[in-house]
Amino acid sequence: MNPPKKRLYLYLLGAGACLAFSPHKPLFTLFDSGQERVVDYEKYGDFNNLGTPQFRYVIRDREGLSRAVGEGIYPNVTGLLKDPTYQKYQYAGKLEGSLWDFVNTDDIQANFYRWASAQEQPGVKQFYAADMLERAGLLVQAIKGYQACIVHFPKTAGATFWKTPWYIGPTSLDRMAYLTRKHPELGMRLEGGRVRVRNTFDDDVHNDIFEIDPGKIVAVTPEKARQLARARIDVSTQTVKRRLGGDHARLEQYDNGHWRLWVKGRPTVLRAVAYSPSPVGTSPDDGSLVSHKDWMLGDINKNGKADGPYDAWVDKNRNNRKDRDERPIGDFKLLKDMGANALRLYHHGYSKALLSDLHQTYGIQVLMGDFLGAYTVGSGADWYAGTDYTDAGQQEKMMASVREMVAAYKDEPYVILWVLGNENNYGNANNSRQKQDAYYTFVNKVALLIKSLDPTRPVALCNGDLLFLDKVAKFCPDVDIYGANAYRGRHGFGNSFWLNVAEVWGKPVFVSEFGCPAYHHRRPAAVAEEMQAEYLHSNWKDIEYNVAGSPGAGNALGGVLFEWVDEWWKAGPPPQYNASIQDIVGQFGGPFPDGWSYEEWYGVTSQGNGKHSPFLRHLRKAYFVFKDTLWNARKLNERGMPE
C-alpha cells in the first residue's frame, strides 16, 4: 500500500467485514440460546462423503437440531419469531431498510435480528448473523453460527467490495479456530476441519471444486485449551530435509514440514516495518515527492542529518508543540525500542551510509526490493499504458534495474533478502492480470539472475494476497519465499491462508504487508487507536501461531507492519488530492474497524496536525503494543517468539 495511485484488491470481505471488540459482558441476551453448548450434529443427521466435493449433511431430526442451536442459527426459525425483543424491534421499524445498512451500524442487536431474518443467500445470511453474535460478545452462539455455515452451506461464495470471490466455508472455519484459540475460557476446541477450494486462485467461481470436512467442536477444559494453544515443537531436534538461500541468509525445512529463516547463523523471525516518512504537503502526483526514497535526503533543519531517521521527536502530551523536554530521538531509535529488526524498502537506491548506521547503531536490517515494473517503475513504460511483461525491451530494462540493485547491495551485511515486486498481480499500471504466465515466467527469470549474482540470500516475491498462487507455484520454482500483502481483518489471516500456501506453494511465506487504519468515522480518535491496536495485535499473534515450532502450519517467517507513520498524500475526494490535509474519506470497503480503508491513517505513529512535519511523532497505542508486548526483546526467546 505504498506507491501512488494504488488501489487494493482484497481477497476477503468487502464492506462490512469490520469487527467491533467482543466485550467481556455480552451486549444483549438471546431469548433462545439453544439447549446444547456444543452441538453434536451426529445426533441429528448424517455426514456424507466427508472431504470430497460430494459432501452433504442430511438432517434427520430438524426439531431436535433447532432446539440445540438456538435462534438465528439454521435450521431454527421459531426461536427468533418468538423473541419478544425481536418483535419490539420489528414493530418499532428498527429493522427496515437495506440489508447492507445493517453491517457496520452501532446497534448490534438490530443488525443480528435483521440478518437472522433476512431474505438472502442462506450461507451469507448465516455468516453475518454469526458475525453479529460475535460482535455482541455472545461467543458460544457465534461459534455455533459459524459451525452452521460450514455444516449446511460450505460452498457459498459471496463477493468483496471489488466484486471478487469470497468463500463462506473456509472463512467460517477460520473464525471458529480463532475464537476457540483466543478464548480458552470457553472450553471449546475445533478438531479437524478443512475446506479446500480447488481452482480458487484464478478469480473465477465457476470452475471451483470444493472438498469439505467441517470438523467438529468438542468440549475441553479451559486449561487444556490453553495448553493446546501454547504447544511448541523443538524443531532444532529435527532433521533438516531442505535448504534454500546461502551463507548470509538461508531457509531450512524440517521433517515436520516447518520452515525457519537463519540470518548470519541465527534463527530469525522477521519483525519488519514499512518505512516511508513523507513530509506533509508533498506528493508524487505533483512532483513535490519525487521518490519513495526522498526521506533520506530531507534535511529541513540543515544539520547534516536525515530529518525523520535522526531528528524526529515525540510529542508526548499531544499538544502539537515542541516542549522543552521533547528532544529529538529519531525514528531509527524509536523503531529499535519498538523491537523492529528490519525495514522493508520497496525499491533500491538507498544511501549505504544511512543503512549501515541503521544496522550498526540500531541493529536493524533491511528487506531490499525492486518494484519489477509495478507502477511502471523500472520498465520505462508510460503510466497509462502500463508495464508490458511480454515486451522484450521492457524486460531488459527491468533486468538491468535488478542487476543494479544486486551489484550495489550484495556485499552489504544489512540486507536479509531480495523482494521482487509489490502486489504486481493486481495489475496496477501493468498487464500481469491479463498475461499471468508471462509475468510469473519473467519473475522466475529474474530470480535466477539474482541467484547467479548473489547466491548468499533467498529471493522473495511480493504478491497481493493469494491471487494466482497456483501460477506462482507453477512458473516460479526458483523463488524461495512467497510474500503476501494481506489485509484480512482483526481475526488475522486464517488457517486456510497458511495451509493454502503450504499445500500449493510448498515453501515458506511472510506477510509482506499487514495493517489497519487508526481512523473510525463514528468513534473518537482514542477509540479508533484502540481498534487499530487490537487489529494489529491479532494479526501478529496469527503470524506467531504459524512460525516454525508453533501449533500452526509452521511456514510463517514473520511479517511487515504497514506502516510506520501516516502519509498524507495517498487519498482524498475528487477531483484533486490535497497532500496538506489528512483526508477522512474511505477509499474502499474492507475488513477494517468501520468497514472502510483510510489510506492516510495506517501509521503506528502520526504527524499530529502536520505543522511540525516531518519531525513530530504521536505514538499510537499500537506502537506500545509492539514495544511492550509483541516485540519486546525481554519477552522473546531465541526463536524471536514469546514463550
Stockholm file with secondary structure:
# STOCKHOLM 1.0

chainA/1-643         MNPPKKRLYLYLLGAGACLAFSPHKPLFTLFDSGQERVVDYEKYGDFNNLGTPQFRYVIRDREGLSRAVGEGIYPNVTGLLKDPTYQKYQYAGKLEGSLWDFVNTDDIQANFYRWASAQEQPGVKQFYAADMLERAGLLVQAIKGYQACIVHFPKTAGATFWKTPWYIGPTSLDRMAYLTRKHPELGMRLEGGRVRVRNTFDDDVHNDIFEIDPGKIVAVTPEKARQLARARIDVSTQTVKRRLGGDHARLEQYDNGHWRLWVKGRPTVLRAVAYSPSPVGTSPDDGSLVSHKDWMLGDINKNGKADGPYDAWVDKNRNNRKDRDERPIGDFKLLKDMGANALRLYHHGYSKALLSDLHQTYGIQVLMGDFLGAYTVGSGADWYAGTDYTDAGQQEKMMASVREMVAAYKDEPYVILWVLGNENNYGNANNSRQKQDAYYTFVNKVALLIKSLDPTRPVALCNGDLLFLDKVAKFCPDVDIYGANAYRGRHGFGNSFWLNVAEVWGKPVFVSEFGCPAYHHRRPAAVAEEMQAEYLHSNWKDIEYNVAGSPGAGNALGGVLFEWVDEWWKAGPPPQYNASIQDIVGQFGGPFPDGWSYEEWYGVTSQGNGKHSPFLRHLRKAYFVFKDTLWNARKLNERGMPE
#=GR chainA/1-643 SS CCSTTCCCCCSSCCTTCCCCCCCSSCSSCCSCCCSCSSCCGGGTEEEESTTBTTCEEEESCHHHHHHHHCTTSTTCCHHHHHCHHHHHHHHTTTTCSCGGGSSSCSCHHHHHHHHHTCCSCHHHHHHHHHHHHHHTTCHHHHHHHHHHHHHHCTTCEEECTTSCEEEHHHHHHHHHHHHHHHCGGGCEEEESCEEEEETGGGSCGGGCEEEEECCEEEECCHHHHHHHHHCCCCGGGSCEEEEEECSSEEEEEETTSCEEEEETTEEECEEEEECCCCCTTCCTTTTSSCCTTGGGTCCTTCSSSCIIIIICEECTTCSSSCCTTCCCCCHHHHHHHHTCCEEEESSSCCCHHHHHHHHHHHCCEEEEEECTTGGGTTTCCCTTTCBCTTCHHHHHHHHHHHHHHHHHHTTCTTEEEEEECSSGGGCTTBCTTTSHHHHHHHHHHHHHHHHHHCTTSCEEEEEETTTTHHHHHHHCTTCCEEEEECCCCTTCSCHHHHHHIIIIICSCEEEEEECCCSCCTTSCHHHHHHHHHHHHHHHHHHHHHTBTTSSSCSCEEEEEESCSBCCTTSCCSTTCCCTTSCCCCCCEECSSTTSEECTTCCCSEECTTSTTTTTEEEECHHHHHIIIIITCGGGBCTTSSBC
#=GC SS_cons         CCSTTCCCCCSSCCTTCCCCCCCSSCSSCCSCCCSCSSCCGGGTEEEESTTBTTCEEEESCHHHHHHHHCTTSTTCCHHHHHCHHHHHHHHTTTTCSCGGGSSSCSCHHHHHHHHHTCCSCHHHHHHHHHHHHHHTTCHHHHHHHHHHHHHHCTTCEEECTTSCEEEHHHHHHHHHHHHHHHCGGGCEEEESCEEEEETGGGSCGGGCEEEEECCEEEECCHHHHHHHHHCCCCGGGSCEEEEEECSSEEEEEETTSCEEEEETTEEECEEEEECCCCCTTCCTTTTSSCCTTGGGTCCTTCSSSCIIIIICEECTTCSSSCCTTCCCCCHHHHHHHHTCCEEEESSSCCCHHHHHHHHHHHCCEEEEEECTTGGGTTTCCCTTTCBCTTCHHHHHHHHHHHHHHHHHHTTCTTEEEEEECSSGGGCTTBCTTTSHHHHHHHHHHHHHHHHHHCTTSCEEEEEETTTTHHHHHHHCTTCCEEEEECCCCTTCSCHHHHHHIIIIICSCEEEEEECCCSCCTTSCHHHHHHHHHHHHHHHHHHHHHTBTTSSSCSCEEEEEESCSBCCTTSCCSTTCCCTTSCCCCCCEECSSTTSEECTTCCCSEECTTSTTTTTEEEECHHHHHIIIIITCGGGBCTTSSBC
//
